[in-house]
């Protein structure tokens, strides 16, 4: 009988562990989070947050409920940064260019012409660079739990086709307020003008700025083709959106709930990247079909764009310090 019990012991222990886990979830304190994003509900980052919402409920035995507020419902992108920092919202998803005033190291995540493809960009980001950025964010009370791929950013405008670097000169282009954005467009001879995304459509419509820059899918979902004429494949940045959680809110969860949040974010990130890749592959054609004029920039001319912005790397290094730029440039070199 002892031998029979010994043979059954692993199964008994496994069952006991499962029961203990279930009891731990049953005893977890129910929480309700508010999660805010600057992207529309149909954007891949917001669709993935719907997945996060359902997955974190499932994985936490319904002890974590999340209310989603996409498309700047709770305020502009910069307002959401402060709301997340002060725990007015417990989670946010948004472009890192809005968060680098709070976490300056985020500026090293988006550097001009650092990647030529989604695969190369993922190689650069997934590893030591994200680990480093997460450690800096944690110091500011923010946990960076996942990175959504937004895709390559391209310039549109209403004044003229962009075919050469010279065509950029003098254009008033709406950008994010991040340091890399301002430095890059100044290096290209343009006039970068930060405007919150929820005000951009009207600013383009009224001619407050000549143009803007975004991934193709974001242009499409925000209907910028209705108020912009010329589109080119500048691909000057490969952009990222962070899935971020207030550290105080996360630390108040039980270990089982914390594990549920991390796993749910991982599931959401995988889905988002798959959706983003598909949508960015078709969105440009949809913009052209809707009436935009697309002008292809040749590889030789794009190399001139790249050369014109090399000074940005040194300027960001001076601003942020050697440590973060060493990590970022090592990631770029490793993935070339």
C-alpha positions as CSV (number, residue, x, y, z in Angstrom):
1,X,0.0,0.0,0.0
2,X,2.9,2.3,0.8
3,X,4.3,1.7,-2.7
4,X,0.9,2.4,-4.3
5,X,0.6,5.7,-2.4
6,X,4.2,6.6,-3.4
7,X,3.3,6.1,-7.1
8,X,0.2,8.3,-6.6
9,X,2.0,11.0,-4.6
10,X,3.0,13.2,-7.6
11,X,-0.6,13.4,-8.8
12,X,-1.8,14.0,-5.2
13,X,0.7,16.9,-4.8
14,X,-0.3,18.4,-8.2
15,X,-4.0,18.3,-7.3
16,X,-3.2,19.9,-3.9
17,X,-1.2,22.7,-5.7
18,X,-4.1,23.3,-8.0
19,X,-6.5,23.5,-5.1
20,X,-4.2,25.8,-3.2
21,X,-4.0,28.1,-6.3
22,X,-7.8,28.1,-6.6
23,X,-8.1,29.0,-2.9
24,X,-5.6,31.8,-3.2
25,X,-7.6,33.3,-6.1
26,X,-10.8,32.9,-4.2
27,X,-9.3,34.8,-1.3
28,X,-7.9,37.6,-3.4
29,X,-9.4,41.0,-2.9
30,X,-11.5,42.1,-5.9
31,X,-10.0,45.2,-7.6
32,X,-11.3,47.5,-10.4
33,X,-8.8,49.3,-12.6
34,X,-9.3,52.2,-15.0
35,X,-7.1,51.9,-18.2
36,X,-6.8,54.8,-20.5
37,X,-5.3,55.1,-24.0
38,X,-4.9,57.7,-26.7
39,X,-5.6,55.3,-29.6
40,X,-9.1,54.8,-31.1
41,X,-11.1,51.7,-30.1
42,X,-10.4,50.1,-33.5
43,X,-6.7,50.5,-33.3
44,X,-4.6,47.4,-32.8
45,X,-3.4,48.5,-29.4
46,X,-6.9,49.1,-28.1
47,X,-8.2,45.8,-29.6
48,X,-5.5,44.1,-27.7
49,X,-6.5,45.8,-24.5
50,X,-10.0,44.2,-24.9
51,X,-8.1,40.9,-25.0
52,X,-6.2,42.0,-21.9
53,X,-9.4,42.8,-20.1
54,X,-11.0,39.4,-20.7
55,X,-7.8,37.5,-20.1
56,X,-6.9,39.2,-16.8
57,X,-10.4,38.5,-15.6
58,X,-10.1,34.9,-16.5
59,X,-6.6,34.4,-15.1
60,X,-7.5,36.2,-11.8
61,X,-10.7,34.2,-11.3
62,X,-12.6,37.5,-12.0
63,X,-11.0,39.3,-9.1
64,X,-9.5,41.9,-11.5
65,X,-12.0,44.0,-13.5
66,X,-10.7,46.6,-16.0
67,X,-12.7,49.5,-17.4
68,X,-11.2,50.6,-20.8
69,X,-11.2,54.3,-21.9
70,X,-9.6,54.5,-25.4
71,X,-9.4,57.5,-27.7
72,X,-8.5,60.1,-25.0
73,X,-11.9,59.8,-23.3
74,X,-10.3,60.7,-19.9
75,X,-8.1,63.5,-21.3
76,X,-5.2,64.1,-23.7
77,X,-2.2,61.9,-24.0
78,X,0.0,64.1,-21.8
79,X,-2.8,64.2,-19.2
80,X,-2.9,60.5,-19.1
81,X,0.8,60.4,-18.2
82,X,0.1,62.4,-15.1
83,X,-3.0,60.4,-14.3
84,X,-1.0,57.2,-14.5
85,X,1.8,58.6,-12.3
86,X,-0.7,59.7,-9.6
87,X,-2.8,56.5,-9.7
88,X,-5.9,58.2,-11.0
89,X,-5.8,55.5,-13.7
90,X,-4.1,52.2,-13.0
91,X,-3.1,51.4,-16.5
92,X,-2.3,53.2,-19.8
93,X,-1.3,52.4,-23.3
94,X,0.3,55.1,-25.4
95,X,3.3,56.0,-27.6
96,X,6.5,56.3,-25.7
97,X,7.0,59.8,-27.1
98,X,4.4,61.1,-24.7
99,X,6.0,59.5,-21.7
100,X,9.6,60.6,-22.1
101,X,9.1,63.7,-20.0
102,X,8.3,61.4,-17.1
103,X,10.9,58.7,-18.1
104,X,13.5,60.5,-20.2
105,X,15.2,57.2,-21.1
106,X,12.2,56.4,-23.3
107,X,13.6,58.8,-25.8
108,X,16.2,56.1,-26.7
109,X,13.6,53.7,-27.8
110,X,12.7,55.7,-30.9
111,X,15.7,56.9,-32.8
112,X,15.8,58.0,-36.5
113,X,16.2,55.2,-39.0
114,X,17.2,52.6,-36.4
115,X,15.3,49.8,-38.1
116,X,14.3,48.9,-41.6
117,X,11.6,46.4,-40.8
118,X,9.3,45.2,-38.1
119,X,11.5,42.2,-37.5
120,X,14.6,44.3,-37.1
121,X,12.8,46.6,-34.7
122,X,11.5,43.8,-32.6
123,X,15.0,42.3,-32.4
124,X,16.3,45.7,-31.1
125,X,13.5,46.2,-28.6
126,X,12.9,42.7,-27.2
127,X,15.7,42.2,-24.7
128,X,18.2,44.4,-22.8
129,X,16.8,47.6,-24.2
130,X,13.2,47.0,-22.9
131,X,14.7,45.7,-19.6
132,X,16.7,48.9,-19.2
133,X,13.7,51.1,-20.0
134,X,11.5,49.2,-17.6
135,X,14.0,49.6,-14.8
136,X,14.0,53.4,-15.3
137,X,10.2,53.6,-15.5
138,X,9.9,51.6,-12.2
139,X,12.0,54.3,-10.5
140,X,9.2,56.8,-11.5
141,X,6.4,54.5,-10.2
142,X,5.5,53.1,-13.5
143,X,5.8,49.4,-14.6
144,X,6.4,48.9,-18.3
145,X,5.0,45.4,-18.8
146,X,4.8,45.1,-22.6
147,X,5.7,46.8,-25.8
148,X,3.2,47.1,-28.7
149,X,4.6,47.6,-32.2
150,X,3.1,50.6,-33.9
151,X,5.1,50.3,-37.0
152,X,7.2,52.7,-39.2
153,X,6.1,56.3,-39.1
154,X,5.7,58.3,-42.4
155,X,5.1,61.9,-43.3
156,X,2.0,63.4,-44.9
157,X,1.4,67.0,-45.8
158,X,-0.8,69.4,-47.8
159,X,1.9,71.5,-49.5
160,X,3.9,69.3,-51.8
161,X,5.0,65.7,-52.5
162,X,8.0,64.6,-50.3
163,X,10.5,62.9,-52.6
164,X,13.8,64.3,-51.3
165,X,15.3,65.7,-48.1
166,X,15.0,69.2,-49.6
167,X,11.2,68.8,-49.8
168,X,11.0,68.6,-46.0
169,X,12.4,72.1,-45.6
170,X,10.1,74.6,-44.0
171,X,7.2,72.3,-43.5
172,X,5.3,72.7,-40.3
173,X,4.9,69.1,-39.2
174,X,2.9,67.9,-36.1
175,X,5.0,65.5,-34.1
176,X,5.0,64.0,-30.6
177,X,6.7,66.1,-28.0
178,X,9.5,63.6,-27.5
179,X,13.0,64.9,-27.8
180,X,14.0,62.5,-30.7
181,X,11.0,63.8,-32.7
182,X,11.9,67.5,-32.3
183,X,15.6,66.9,-33.0
184,X,14.9,64.6,-36.0
185,X,12.6,67.0,-37.8
186,X,14.8,70.0,-37.2
187,X,17.7,68.1,-38.7
188,X,15.5,67.5,-41.8
189,X,14.8,71.2,-42.0
190,X,11.2,71.0,-41.0
191,X,9.4,72.8,-38.2
192,X,8.2,70.2,-35.6
193,X,5.1,71.3,-33.8
194,X,3.8,69.1,-30.9
195,X,0.0,68.9,-30.9
196,X,-2.0,66.4,-28.8
197,X,-3.4,63.6,-31.0
198,X,-7.0,64.4,-30.1
199,X,-6.6,67.9,-31.6
200,X,-4.7,66.8,-34.7
201,X,-7.5,66.2,-37.2
202,X,-8.9,69.7,-36.7
203,X,-5.4,71.2,-36.8
204,X,-4.8,69.6,-40.2
205,X,-8.2,70.6,-41.4
206,X,-7.7,74.3,-40.4
207,X,-4.1,74.5,-41.7
208,X,-2.5,75.0,-38.3
209,X,0.2,72.6,-39.4
210,X,1.1,71.5,-42.9
211,X,1.3,67.8,-42.1
212,X,1.9,65.0,-39.6
213,X,3.7,61.7,-39.2
214,X,2.3,58.4,-38.1
215,X,2.2,54.7,-39.0
216,X,-0.1,54.0,-42.0
217,X,-2.7,52.1,-39.9
218,X,-3.1,55.0,-37.4
219,X,-3.5,57.5,-40.3
220,X,-6.3,55.3,-41.7
221,X,-8.1,54.7,-38.5
222,X,-8.0,58.4,-37.6
223,X,-9.1,59.4,-41.1
224,X,-6.2,61.7,-41.8
225,X,-6.5,61.0,-45.5
226,X,-9.6,63.3,-45.4
227,X,-7.5,66.3,-44.5
228,X,-4.1,65.4,-46.0
229,X,-3.1,65.1,-49.7
230,X,0.5,63.9,-50.0
231,X,2.0,60.7,-48.5
232,X,5.5,59.4,-48.6
233,X,7.4,56.4,-47.2
234,X,9.8,58.3,-45.0
235,X,9.9,55.5,-42.4
236,X,11.9,57.8,-40.2
237,X,11.0,56.1,-36.9
238,X,9.8,52.7,-35.9
239,X,7.4,53.5,-33.1
240,X,6.3,51.6,-29.9
241,X,3.4,51.9,-27.5
242,X,3.9,50.8,-23.9
243,X,1.4,48.9,-21.8
244,X,2.1,50.5,-18.5
245,X,0.8,50.0,-15.0
246,X,1.0,52.2,-11.9
247,X,3.4,50.5,-9.6
248,X,1.4,51.2,-6.4
249,X,-1.6,49.6,-7.9
250,X,0.3,46.6,-9.1
251,X,2.1,46.1,-5.7
252,X,-1.3,46.1,-3.9
253,X,-2.2,42.9,-5.8
254,X,-1.6,39.4,-4.5
255,X,1.2,37.4,-6.2
256,X,-1.4,35.4,-8.1
257,X,-3.1,38.5,-9.4
258,X,0.3,40.0,-10.4
259,X,1.1,36.9,-12.3
260,X,-2.4,37.2,-14.0
261,X,-1.7,40.8,-15.1
262,X,1.7,39.9,-16.6
263,X,0.4,36.9,-18.4
264,X,-2.6,38.8,-19.8
265,X,-0.3,41.6,-21.0
266,X,1.9,39.0,-22.8
267,X,-1.1,37.5,-24.5
268,X,-2.3,41.0,-25.6
269,X,1.1,42.0,-26.9
270,X,1.4,38.9,-29.1
271,X,-2.1,39.6,-30.6
272,X,-1.4,43.3,-31.1
273,X,1.8,42.7,-33.0
274,X,0.1,40.2,-35.3
275,X,-2.8,42.7,-36.0
276,X,-0.4,45.6,-36.5
277,X,1.7,43.8,-39.1
278,X,-1.4,42.9,-41.1
279,X,-3.0,46.3,-40.9
280,X,0.2,48.3,-41.8
281,X,0.7,46.0,-44.8
282,X,-2.7,47.1,-46.3
283,X,-3.4,50.6,-44.8
284,X,-1.2,52.5,-47.3
285,X,-3.2,51.1,-50.3
286,X,-6.4,52.0,-48.5
287,X,-5.2,55.6,-48.0
288,X,-4.3,55.9,-51.7
289,X,-7.7,54.4,-52.7
290,X,-9.4,57.0,-50.5
291,X,-7.7,59.8,-52.4
292,X,-4.2,60.4,-51.1
293,X,-1.2,60.8,-53.5
294,X,1.6,58.4,-52.7
295,X,5.2,59.3,-53.7
296,X,7.8,56.6,-53.3
297,X,11.2,57.8,-51.9
298,X,14.0,55.8,-53.4
299,X,16.5,53.9,-51.3
300,X,19.3,56.2,-52.4
301,X,17.3,59.2,-51.3
302,X,16.3,57.6,-48.0
303,X,20.0,57.1,-47.2
304,X,20.3,60.9,-47.4
305,X,17.4,61.2,-44.9
306,X,19.4,58.9,-42.7
307,X,22.6,60.8,-43.1
308,X,20.9,64.1,-42.3
309,X,19.7,62.8,-38.9
310,X,22.9,61.1,-37.6
311,X,23.5,64.2,-35.4
312,X,20.4,63.2,-33.4
313,X,22.2,60.2,-31.9
314,X,24.9,62.4,-30.4
315,X,22.4,65.0,-29.2
316,X,20.3,62.4,-27.5
317,X,23.5,60.9,-25.9
318,X,24.4,64.3,-24.5
319,X,20.9,64.7,-23.2
320,X,20.3,61.3,-21.7
321,X,23.8,60.1,-20.9
322,X,26.0,57.3,-22.1
323,X,24.4,54.5,-20.2
324,X,21.0,54.3,-22.0
325,X,22.5,55.2,-25.4
326,X,25.1,52.5,-25.1
327,X,22.3,50.0,-24.5
328,X,20.2,51.3,-27.4
329,X,23.1,51.5,-29.9
330,X,24.2,48.0,-28.9
331,X,20.7,46.7,-29.7
332,X,20.8,48.5,-33.1
333,X,24.2,47.0,-33.9
334,X,23.2,43.5,-32.8
335,X,20.2,43.5,-35.1
336,X,21.7,44.9,-38.3
